Amino acid sequence: MSARPITRLARFAALPAVAAIACLSLTATSQADPTMTKTQAQQKVNDLYTQAADLNQAYNKAKIDATNANNKLGNIQGQIDAQQAKIDSLSTVVAQFAASAYRGGRISSLTSLLETNSPQTFLDQMATLGYLSATQRATVTDLVKTRSILDKQLKEAQKTSTTASQALAVATQRNTEGHTLMDQAKAIEKEYHLYTDGSIGTPPDNPEPPPVRAVPVIQYAKSELGKPYSWGAAGPGSFDCSGLTMMAWKQAGVDLPHQSYEQYQAITHIPISQVQPGDLIFYGHSAAGIHHVAIYVGGGKIIHAPDFNQVVKYADMRSMSDLYAAGRP
């Protein structure tokens, strides 16, 4: 007769997300209103692209949240697995006692111990029946406490996994709908002969030199001027806003997530009055509402991938009314 091992908790392969995905209203029609002026058609296109970009931002965040949650879940499971190895070792000791007790005709307490289905009861009884040394009993006591904490943490992670997996599924579907919005926008562009603005803007006059670590960041951003905006893109042929900043700072050995809000969360925040070339500039009416990020290049100017129908370009840092914050990777 041998000790019954504690059942291992199953691993979860799902990639969860931690944030709920807000459903955006898709009110665009499949065709342009023939009575629209060219200016109205351009506004319609801009609105469609903005909706599509918001959906893509939510999708990118869901993927990041999924990875983070899955990593946390795996870490907890790894700790439980390590504990399982210790428990297996102690179970072997108890099994040896069981064999000895059987030969000696004293097996009632051991039988009760080895047949328990409760990990907590199993560990408690191992510690109290006198079959272990003082050191082993101390180890069991520690295992009982730690295992209880880990079991609670794992249950929390499982709940997060379920909720987040659903959120990721919603985000994926909404991102697909975003492609439909883009197709509608392109149809209007074609009908009204609207074209991409290829202007790269005006560089700053006599900008302050960047810190040494930001030199490759600025160089990279300048090398990408004129490349078109494309949602979800991080080069080499096109970029969205966070794709550009992510790749620029990658040149300096810094890994940033591909999402503007997540980049804001990942770096040190600084007063806008203290920005230096290479710092990131964020736009939105609140932290949770951050929707755009750019690279400060000095002289009050930024380089950014602004929007559909535009290219990576220079712009005034305050050209957007919802300038929110600055940060330094």
N, C-alpha and C positions, 0 to 999 in steps of 0.2 A: 504494500500500500504506500502511495507517495502523496506528498502534499499537492493539493489542487492549486495550480498557478492562477494568479490574478489575471483576469481577462484584459487584454490590451484594448485601449480605446482606438476606434478606427481612425485612420487618416482621412482627411478631406482633400480631394483633388480640385474642388471647385475654386475658381478665382473670384473671391467676393469683392464687393465694393462697400464702402462705409457711408457714403453719402446718398441721400435720396435724390432722384433726378426729377426736376420740375418739368412738367409737360408744357411745352410752348404751343400756343395756338397757331395752327397752320391755316391761314386764311387766304393765301394767295390763289388766284385763279390760274388755270393752265395756259391761258392766252392773255396777251396784253389787250387792254381796252382800246379799240381802234380810235376812240376819241381823245386819247391822251396826247398831250404835247410831248416833245422830245424831253423837256425838263421833267415832266411828270413821269415819263417812262424811266428816266435815269433814277429818279427817286424810288420808283417801284422796284427797280433792280437792286438798288442799295438796301432797301428793306428786306428783300428776299435773301440777299447775301448775308445780312446781319442775322436773320433768323437761323440760317444754315450754320453760320459761324458759332452762334450760341449753342446750338445742338452739338457741334463738334467739340466745343470746350467742355461741355458736360460729359461727353463720351470720353475725352482724354482724362478727365478727373476720375471718372468711374474706373478706368483701367488702372490708374495709379493707386486708387484706394483698394482695388482688388489685389494688387501685388503686395501692398503693405499688410493687408489683413491676412493674406495667405502666409506671408513670412512669419507673422506673429503666431498664427496657428501652428505652423511647423515647428517654431521654437518651443512652444509649450509641449507639443507632442514629443519632441526630442528629450525634454527634461523628464517626461513621464517614462519614456523608454529607458533612460539611464536609471531611473528608480526601479524599473522592472527587473533590470539585471541584478540589482542589489537584493531585491525580494526573492528572485530565483535562487540566489546564493544562500540566503537564509532558509529558504524552503528545503534545500538539500540537507542542511543541518537538522532541521526538524524531521525530515524523512529518516535520517539515521537514528534519531531518537525513537522514532516510531518502530523501526525494526527491532531495536533493543527492547522497547517496552512490550512488544508483541511476544518476544521470547520470554519475557519476565511475567507475562500475564497481566499487565497493567496498561490497557489500551483505551479505556473509556474516555478520558479527557482528550487524548490525542485524536481519537476517532471524531469527536465533536469538532475539534480544531480543523482537521483536514477536510471535513465535509462542509465547512461553511462556505456560503456563496458570497459573503460580504468581505471585500478587501479590508474594510475597517475592522471588522470582527476578527478576521484572520490575523492581522497585525497585532491587534490588542491582545489576543489570546497567546500569540507567540511570546509576547513580552511578559505575560503574567503567569504562565503555567510553569515557569522555572526551567524551561528547556534551553535557555540561552544564557550566555555569560552576561555580566554587568555591562560590558562594552557593547555586546550585541543588542541587549535590551535598550540601551541608549540610542543605538542606531535605529532600532525599530520605532522608538518613540519619535525620533526625528522624521522618519519616513511617514509615519501616521500624520503628523502635523503638516509636513510639506505636501504630501499627496492630497490631503483635504483642500489645501489652498489651490493646488494645480487643477484639481477636478472642477472647482468653482470657476477658475479662469478659463478652462477649456469649454465649459458650458456657455460662458459668456461669448467666447470666440465662435462657438457653433451658431449661436443666435445671430451674431454679426454676420457670419458667413451666409446664412439663409437670407437675411434682409438684403445684404449687399449683392448677393448673386442675382436677386430679383431686380435690384436697381441697375446692375450692369446689363441685364437683359433688356430692360426698358431703354437704357441709354443707347444700346446697340441698335434697337429698332428705330429710335428717334433719329439716330445718325443716318440711317438708311433713308428716312423721310427727308432729311436735309439734302440728300443728293437730288431728290425730286424737286426741291425748291431751287437748287442750282440749275437744273435743266430748264425750269420755268424762266429763271433770270436770263439764261443764255438765249432762250427763244425770243425774249423781248429785246435783248441786245441786237440780235440779228435782224429782227423786224424793223427796229428803229435806227439801225446803223450806229449803235453805240460802241465805242472802242475804249481799250485800256489806256489810261493815262500813264505814259511812259516817262514822265518827268521824274528826275531823281532829287529835285530840290536844290537848295543852296547850302554848301558847307559852311561851317562857322568861320568867322574872321579871327585869326590869331588865337586859336583855342589854347588853353593851358595844356601842357604835356601830360599824358596819362601816367599813373604810377607804373613801375616796371612790370608788375604782374598783369596789368591790364593792356599792355602793348599788343600782344597777339590777339586780344579780344577786339580792339579797335581796328587792327589791320584786317582781321577776318570780316568784320561788318562792312568795312569800306570795299572789300573785294567782291561783296555780294550785291552792291548797289545796282539797281536796274533789273534784278531778277523778279519775276512775277510773284504775287501773293497766291498761295494755294492752301486751303485749309488742311490741317493735319500734316503739312509738309515740313521737313527739316533738311532741305537741300538734297542733292546739289543744284537741281534746276529751279526750285521754287521753295518758298517758305511761308509759314504763318508766323504770327508775332512771337510766340514762345519758342517755336522751332528755330528762329533766327537767334534769339538770345541764348538758347540752350547750346547751339552749335558754336556760337562765338566764345562762350565761356569754356566750352570743351577744349578749345585751343590753349587755354591756360591750365588745363588739368582739373577743371571743376565740373562735376556732374550735376546737372540741374534737371528736374522733371520737365516734361513737355506739356506744361499747362501754366498759365499766367498766375493764377491764385496759388498753386502749389509752389511756384518759384518764390512768390512773396513769403510764403510760410517757411521756405527752406533757407533764407538768407538773413543777414543782420540788417535791421531797419535803421536808417539814418535820416536826419532832418533834410528836407529838400534843399535847404540853404547850404548844406555841406557836401553836395554831390561833387564827385570827381569823374573824369572820363573813365568809362568802363562800368560805372554803377548802373543799376537797372531802375527804370522809372515805371511806375504802375499807375493805371487809370481805372477809375471806378468810383461810385459814390459811397462805398464802404469797403471794408476788407473782404467781406463775403461777396461783394458785387464786383470785384476786380475782373476786368474783361480784356485788358490789353497791357502789354509790356514792351518797353523799348530800351535801347542802349544809349546812355548819355555819352556824347563825344566832345563836350566842352563848348564854351561860348553860347550857352543857352540852347544848344541844338541836340537833337537825338537822331539816331538811325533806327528805323523800324520797318516792319512789314505791315502796312496800315490796314489794307482791306482788299476785297475783290476789286478787279479792274484797276488796280494800282500795283506799283512795283516797290521793292525795297528802296527807301529814299531817306534823305535828310528832311527834318521838320523842326519847327520851334518846339521846345519842350512843353510850352504852355499853349500849344495850338489846339489841344483838346480841352474842353471846359471841365472835365472831371479828373484832372490831375490829382492823384491821391497820396502817393508815397514814393519813397526811394529806398533802395537797399543795396548792400554790397556783398557779393558772394565771397 
